[in-house]
Amino acid sequence: MKNSAQAARGAIVAIVALATFAPDVHAQSRAEVTLADTGVQAENLTSSRDGTVYFGSMATGTIYRAAPGASRAEPWILASTAGLTRVLGVLADDRTHTLWVCQNATGGQGGAPVAGQTALRSFDLKTGAAKGTYPFPLNSGVCNDIALSADGTAYVSESFGGRVHRLKPGAAALEVWAADSAISVIDGLAFLADGSLYVNHFTAGKLFRIPVKADGSAGALVPIATSMPLVRPDGLRAVGPKTLLQAEQQGRIAELTIDGDRAEVRVVKDGLPRASGVTIVGDSALVLVELTKAVAVPFRPRTSAATAQQGATRLAAAPQQGEARPGVPPTKAEQEILDLAREKWRWMAAKQADTLAALFHDEAVFVHMGGSWGKQQEVDIIRSGGIHYKHAEIFETSARIIDSTAIVLSRIRLDAVVGGNEVTNPFIVTEVYVRQKGAWKLGSLSFTRLLGQ
C-alpha cells in the first residue's frame, strides 16, 4: 500500500500541468426579470453571488431587488426613506456586503429647484441599511457607474466631466483619480486581471485603458482599437482575466477580449433594444433593455488559445502539453468532476468535515502557503475552524481526465478566516482526483498564490 501511495503521488505531480482553462458555468432558469412598478427607468443592474438582482431607478431613486430565482423585482430601498434621487450605476460587492449606488441631484434647469445631491452611496447588501454617502465636488457631471479594484477601492465614472473618482477603503471622501477630455462622456468601467481600469466613452464609441501605477496613481490613457465599431457603449463588466462584457444601446451585448492595445469584439446577441446594463447570473447574462426589464441571454465566455496559454504560464510556468480547446464544452465526465469540485467548496464553507473526510483519499496531500500536510490534519483544521474557507469565487475552471485520474485547475479569489484573521487571496488551485471503487476521491489540493494581484 505504501508503494502504491507513493506511486500515486508521483503520478499526481507528473500530470498536474496537463489541464487548460475553460469557462465556469452555473444554472439559472429565469427568462426575464421585470420591475414591480411602471415608469421606473432603470439605467443599470447588478447581482450578488447568490443570484439576487438589483436595479436603480432614474425616475424616483428607489432601489429594486429580485430574490434569487424570482422573475419580479420589488421596491427595496425606498427613495423617500433613504434620500435617494436619480440612481444610475449600482454594484453589489459580496466581499464587504455592500451595495454601491450612483445617485444624482435633480432639477436646476428652467428654474426648477435642485433636489438631492450627486454622490456615491453605500448600503448594506442584505438589510439595505445606509452605510455611507460620498458627495461629488460641486458643479460635477453625472455619477454614472462603479468598479472595484482587488483591494476594495471603489472607482466611479463622472459622465460629462471626463473624470474618474476614487474612494479607498476606510476613506471619508472621494478624490479625483483621473481626468481627460478624451473620456468626457465616460460611462462603464471595469478592472481586468492586468490591474488596469477599462472605461468606455458613450457618445464616441471608444474603449480606453487606464493603468494603475505602483503608487496607485493613474497612468496615461491608452486607446484600445476594436475589431468592430462600438455604438453607444454603456454598462461594462469583467467576465474573465482579459474579457469584458458590454451592453450597447444600439441594441446588443458584446464580448471584448483584450490583447495588448486591441480588443476582439464578438457580438453575443443583438436585437436587444436600448441595452444599457448587464450582469452575470449563472450561465446567463441578464441584460437591461428599454429601461424596463432584464432579459436572460445564454452566455459562456469564449476561451482563446492565447488566453489559455497565459493561464498555463501563470501556473508556475509549467510546460503546456497539447493545444487549448477554445469554445469546447466539457464532456459529461468532465462536468461531473467540475460539479464535484464546486460542491467541495460549499462543503468547506459549511465546515462539513465528515463529508469532506469521505471525499478525501486516505493518502491525500494538501499544499497551502504556510505548509503541507495530510488528510487528517486538513479535516481537523476545517472542523476546528483553524482555516474557514468562507467563499471561493471561481473565475475560470477546467477539468482533464486521464484514465482513472482527473485534474481540475481553477483561478479563484478565496475569502477565508485563518487563525481568526479574515484574508482574501487570488489563487490558482490544482485539484487531483483518483477514482477508487467507482467513486472520485480527492488526492491533492494545492494553492498557488498569483503574484501582483
C-alpha positions in Angstrom: 0.0 0.0 0.0 2.8 2.4 0.8 4.5 1.9 -2.5 1.1 2.3 -4.2 0.5 5.6 -2.4 4.0 6.8 -3.4 3.3 5.9 -7.0 0.0 7.7 -6.9 1.6 10.8 -5.5 4.3 10.6 -8.2 1.6 10.4 -10.9 -0.2 13.4 -9.4 2.9 15.5 -9.5 3.7 14.4 -13.1 0.3 15.3 -14.6 -0.9 18.5 -12.9 0.4 20.6 -15.7 -1.8 19.0 -18.4 -5.0 20.8 -17.8 -6.1 24.0 -19.6 -8.6 26.7 -18.6 -12.3 26.7 -19.7 -15.1 28.9 -18.6 -17.1 28.1 -15.5 -20.9 27.8 -15.7 -23.8 27.6 -13.3 -27.5 27.1 -13.8 -30.2 29.9 -13.8 -33.7 29.5 -15.1 -35.2 33.0 -15.3 -36.1 34.2 -18.8 -36.5 37.7 -17.6 -36.8 39.9 -14.5 -39.4 42.6 -14.6 -40.0 45.6 -12.3 -42.9 45.8 -10.0 -43.7 49.4 -10.9 -44.1 51.3 -14.1 -42.1 54.4 -15.1 -39.1 53.2 -13.1 -36.5 54.0 -15.8 -33.8 51.6 -14.6 -30.5 52.5 -16.1 -28.3 49.7 -14.7 -28.4 46.5 -12.7 -26.1 44.3 -10.7 -26.3 40.9 -9.0 -24.8 39.2 -5.9 -23.3 35.8 -5.9 -26.5 34.1 -4.6 -28.4 35.3 -7.7 -30.1 38.3 -6.2 -30.6 41.1 -8.8 -30.7 44.8 -8.0 -31.9 47.7 -10.1 -31.8 51.5 -9.5 -34.5 54.0 -10.7 -33.6 57.2 -12.5 -37.2 58.4 -12.2 -37.6 58.0 -8.4 -34.3 56.9 -6.9 -35.8 53.7 -5.3 -33.7 50.5 -5.4 -35.5 47.4 -6.6 -34.5 43.9 -5.7 -35.4 40.4 -7.1 -34.7 37.5 -4.9 -32.7 34.5 -6.2 -34.8 32.8 -8.9 -37.5 35.5 -8.7 -38.7 37.0 -12.0 -40.0 40.2 -10.5 -38.1 42.9 -8.7 -39.8 44.7 -5.8 -39.1 48.1 -4.2 -36.5 47.5 -1.6 -34.6 50.7 -0.5 -37.2 53.5 -0.8 -36.1 56.8 -2.1 -38.3 58.6 0.4 -36.6 57.0 3.4 -33.0 56.8 2.1 -32.9 60.2 0.4 -32.0 58.7 -3.0 -32.5 60.6 -6.2 -31.9 59.7 -9.9 -30.0 56.4 -9.5 -27.8 55.2 -12.3 -25.0 52.8 -11.6 -25.4 50.0 -9.0 -22.8 47.4 -8.0 -23.0 44.6 -5.5 -19.9 43.7 -3.5 -20.2 40.4 -1.7 -16.8 40.7 0.0 -17.8 43.7 2.0 -21.6 43.1 2.0 -22.1 46.4 0.2 -24.4 47.7 -2.5 -22.7 50.7 -4.2 -25.0 53.2 -5.8 -24.5 56.3 -8.0 -27.2 58.9 -7.2 -27.6 62.3 -8.8 -29.2 65.6 -8.0 -32.3 66.5 -9.9 -33.7 69.9 -11.0 -31.7 73.0 -11.5 -32.9 73.7 -15.1 -35.5 76.2 -16.1 -35.8 77.5 -12.5 -36.6 74.0 -11.1 -35.3 73.6 -7.5 -32.4 71.3 -7.0 -33.2 68.1 -5.1 -30.7 65.7 -3.6 -27.0 65.6 -4.3 -24.7 63.9 -6.7 -22.8 61.3 -4.7 -21.6 57.7 -4.3 -23.7 55.9 -1.8 -23.3 52.6 0.0 -25.9 50.3 1.6 -25.8 47.0 3.4 -26.2 44.3 0.8 -28.6 42.2 2.9 -30.6 44.7 5.0 -30.5 47.8 2.8 -29.3 50.0 5.7 -27.4 53.1 4.7 -23.7 52.9 5.3 -22.1 55.9 3.7 -22.5 59.0 1.5 -19.6 60.4 -0.6 -20.5 63.6 -2.4 -19.0 64.6 -5.8 -17.3 68.0 -6.0 -19.6 71.0 -6.7 -20.6 71.5 -10.3 -19.7 67.9 -11.3 -21.3 66.0 -14.1 -23.2 62.7 -13.6 -22.3 59.9 -11.2 -22.7 57.1 -13.7 -21.1 53.7 -12.8 -18.8 52.0 -10.3 -16.0 49.4 -10.4 -13.9 47.8 -7.6 -10.2 47.0 -7.7 -8.8 43.9 -6.0 -8.1 45.8 -2.8 -11.7 47.0 -2.5 -11.1 50.6 -3.7 -14.2 52.0 -5.5 -13.7 53.8 -8.8 -16.6 56.0 -10.0 -17.2 57.4 -13.5 -18.3 61.0 -13.9 -20.1 61.4 -17.2 -19.9 64.9 -18.8 -17.0 65.7 -16.6 -14.4 63.3 -18.0 -13.2 62.1 -14.6 -12.8 59.0 -12.5 -13.2 59.4 -8.8 -11.7 57.1 -6.2 -12.7 56.0 -2.7 -10.1 54.0 -0.9 -11.2 51.5 1.8 -11.8 53.4 5.0 -11.6 56.8 3.3 -14.1 59.5 4.3 -14.3 61.3 0.9 -13.8 60.8 -2.8 -10.8 62.0 -4.6 -10.3 62.7 -8.3 -8.1 59.9 -9.6 -8.1 60.5 -13.4 -9.3 63.3 -15.7 -9.0 63.6 -19.5 -11.1 65.3 -22.1 -10.9 62.1 -24.3 -13.3 60.5 -21.8 -15.7 63.4 -21.5 -18.7 61.1 -21.6 -17.2 58.2 -19.7 -19.8 55.6 -18.9 -19.0 52.0 -18.0 -15.8 50.8 -16.2 -14.3 47.5 -15.1 -11.0 46.1 -13.9 -9.2 43.2 -15.6 -6.6 40.8 -14.3 -3.8 43.1 -15.5 -4.8 45.5 -12.8 -5.8 48.2 -15.2 -9.2 50.0 -15.3 -11.0 49.8 -18.7 -13.6 52.5 -19.5 -15.8 53.3 -22.4 -17.0 56.6 -23.9 -20.7 56.6 -24.6 -21.0 59.1 -27.4 -17.7 58.5 -29.2 -18.0 54.7 -29.1 -14.4 54.3 -27.7 -12.7 52.0 -25.3 -9.7 53.0 -23.1 -7.3 51.5 -20.6 -6.1 53.5 -17.6 -3.1 51.7 -16.0 -2.8 51.8 -12.2 0.8 52.8 -11.3 2.7 51.2 -8.4 1.9 54.1 -6.2 -1.8 53.8 -7.0 -2.0 56.9 -9.2 -3.5 56.8 -12.7 -1.3 56.2 -15.7 -1.7 57.7 -19.2 -4.9 57.0 -21.0 -4.4 54.2 -23.7 -6.9 54.0 -26.6 -7.9 50.4 -27.3 -8.6 49.7 -31.0 -11.7 47.4 -31.5 -12.3 44.9 -34.3 -15.7 46.4 -35.0 -17.3 49.7 -34.1 -18.9 50.2 -30.7 -22.2 52.2 -30.8 -23.3 53.9 -27.6 -21.4 51.5 -25.2 -22.8 51.6 -21.7 -22.6 49.0 -18.9 -19.4 47.1 -18.6 -18.5 44.0 -16.6 -15.4 41.8 -16.4 -16.1 38.2 -17.2 -12.6 36.8 -17.4 -8.9 37.8 -16.9 -8.8 39.5 -20.3 -12.5 39.7 -21.2 -15.2 42.3 -20.8 -19.0 42.0 -21.4 -20.5 45.3 -22.7 -24.1 46.5 -23.2 -24.5 48.8 -26.1 -27.6 50.9 -26.5 -27.6 50.3 -30.3 -29.2 47.0 -29.2 -26.7 44.3 -28.4 -24.3 42.9 -25.9 -20.7 42.1 -26.9 -17.8 40.3 -25.5 -14.5 42.2 -25.7 -11.3 40.2 -25.5 -8.3 42.4 -24.8 -4.9 41.6 -26.5 -2.4 44.4 -25.9 -3.9 47.6 -27.3 -6.6 45.8 -29.3 -9.9 44.3 -28.5 -11.6 41.5 -30.4 -15.3 42.1 -30.4 -17.8 39.2 -30.5 -21.5 40.0 -30.7 -23.2 37.8 -28.1 -26.7 38.8 -29.0 -28.3 41.7 -30.9 -31.9 42.8 -31.1 -31.8 44.0 -27.5 -33.5 47.4 -27.6 -31.6 50.1 -25.7 -29.4 47.6 -23.8 -27.8 49.7 -21.0 -26.6 47.3 -18.4 -25.5 43.7 -18.0 -24.7 41.3 -15.1 -23.9 37.6 -15.0 -26.1 35.2 -13.1 -25.3 31.6 -13.5 -24.9 30.7 -17.1 -26.8 33.7 -18.4 -26.2 37.4 -18.9 -29.1 39.4 -17.6 -29.4 42.4 -20.0 -31.3 45.5 -19.0 -33.4 46.6 -22.0 -35.6 49.6 -22.6 -35.0 50.8 -19.0 -37.8 48.4 -18.0 -36.7 44.8 -17.6 -33.8 42.4 -17.7 -33.8 39.6 -20.2 -31.7 36.4 -19.9 -29.2 35.7 -22.7 -27.2 32.4 -22.5 -23.6 33.3 -22.1 -20.3 31.5 -21.8 -17.1 33.4 -22.2 -15.1 32.4 -25.2 -11.7 30.9 -24.4 -8.9 31.8 -26.9 -5.7 29.9 -27.4 -3.8 33.0 -26.2 -5.8 33.2 -23.0 -5.3 29.5 -22.3 -1.6 29.9 -22.8 -1.5 32.9 -20.5 -3.3 30.7 -17.9 -0.7 28.0 -18.3 2.1 30.4 -18.0 0.7 31.7 -14.7 0.6 28.1 -13.4 4.2 28.2 -12.3 5.4 28.3 -16.0 4.7 24.5 -16.3 5.3 23.2 -19.9 2.0 23.1 -21.8 1.0 19.7 -23.2 -1.2 19.8 -26.3 -3.4 22.7 -27.5 -6.1 24.7 -25.9 -9.7 23.7 -26.8 -11.4 27.1 -27.4 -15.1 27.1 -27.2 -15.4 23.3 -26.5 -17.8 22.5 -23.7 -16.8 19.9 -21.0 -17.7 16.3 -21.6 -20.2 14.6 -19.4 -17.4 13.0 -17.3 -15.5 16.3 -17.1 -18.7 18.1 -16.0 -19.2 15.5 -13.3 -15.8 16.2 -11.8 -16.3 20.0 -12.1 -19.6 19.7 -10.2 -17.9 17.7 -7.5 -15.1 20.2 -7.2 -17.7 23.0 -6.9 -19.7 21.1 -4.3 -16.5 20.6 -2.3 -16.1 24.4 -1.9 -19.6 24.5 -0.5 -18.8 21.8 2.0 -15.7 23.6 3.0 -17.6 26.8 3.5 -20.1 25.0 5.7 -17.4 23.2 7.7 -18.8 19.8 6.8 -15.8 18.0 8.0 -17.3 14.5 7.9 -18.5 14.9 4.3 -15.1 16.1 3.3 -13.3 13.3 5.1 -15.3 10.9 3.0 -14.3 12.7 -0.2 -10.5 12.9 0.7 -8.3 10.0 -0.2 -6.6 8.5 2.8 -3.2 9.4 1.2 -4.3 12.9 0.1 -1.9 15.8 0.4 -2.8 19.5 0.9 -0.4 22.2 -0.1 -1.0 25.7 1.4 1.1 28.9 1.5 2.1 28.0 5.1 2.9 24.3 4.6 1.7 21.0 3.5 0.0 18.1 5.4 -2.2 15.0 5.0 -5.9 14.2 5.2 -6.4 14.0 9.0 -4.8 17.4 9.7 -6.8 19.1 6.9 -10.0 17.6 8.3 -9.1 18.6 11.8 -8.3 22.2 10.7 -11.6 22.5 8.9 -13.6 21.0 11.8 -11.9 23.3 14.4 -12.2 26.4 12.2 -8.4 26.9 12.1 -9.0 27.7 8.5 -12.5 28.6 7.4 -12.9 28.6 3.7 -15.7 31.2 3.7 -16.2 31.5 -0.1 -14.3 30.7 -3.3 -15.3 32.9 -6.2 -14.4 30.9 -9.3 -13.4 32.9 -12.3 -12.1 30.1 -14.5 -12.1 26.3 -14.2 -11.3 23.3 -16.3 -11.1 19.5 -16.0 -8.9 17.0 -17.7 -9.4 13.2 -17.2 -6.6 10.8 -17.8 -7.5 7.1 -17.3 -8.6 7.0 -13.6 -7.2 10.4 -12.7 -8.9 13.8 -13.0 -7.2 17.2 -12.8 -9.1 20.3 -12.0 -7.5 23.7 -12.4 -9.3 26.8 -11.2 -8.5 30.5 -10.9 -10.3 31.8 -7.8 -10.5 34.5 -5.2 -10.7 32.9 -1.8 -12.2 34.6 1.2 -11.0 32.8 4.3 -10.5 33.1 8.0 -7.1 31.9 9.1 -6.3 31.9 12.8 -9.1 34.4 13.4 -7.9 36.8 10.7 -10.1 37.4 7.6 -8.0 37.3 4.4 -8.7 37.4 0.7 -6.2 36.0 -1.8 -6.2 35.2 -5.6 -5.1 31.6 -6.2 -4.6 29.1 -8.9 -5.9 25.9 -7.3 -4.9 22.5 -8.5 -7.1 19.5 -7.5 -6.3 16.0 -8.4 -8.9 13.3 -8.1 -8.5 9.5 -8.4 -11.2 7.0 -9.0 -11.4 4.4 -6.2 -14.1 1.7 -6.2 -16.2 3.7 -8.7 -16.1 7.0 -6.8 -13.9 10.0 -7.2 -11.6 10.8 -4.2 -9.6 14.0 -3.8 -5.9 13.1 -3.8 -4.3 16.5 -3.8 -5.3 20.1 -3.2 -2.7 22.8 -3.9 -2.9 26.6 -3.6 -0.6 28.8 -5.7 -0.9 32.5 -5.0 -1.0 34.8 -8.0 1.7 37.4 -7.8 0.9 41.1 -8.4 -2.8 40.7 -7.7 
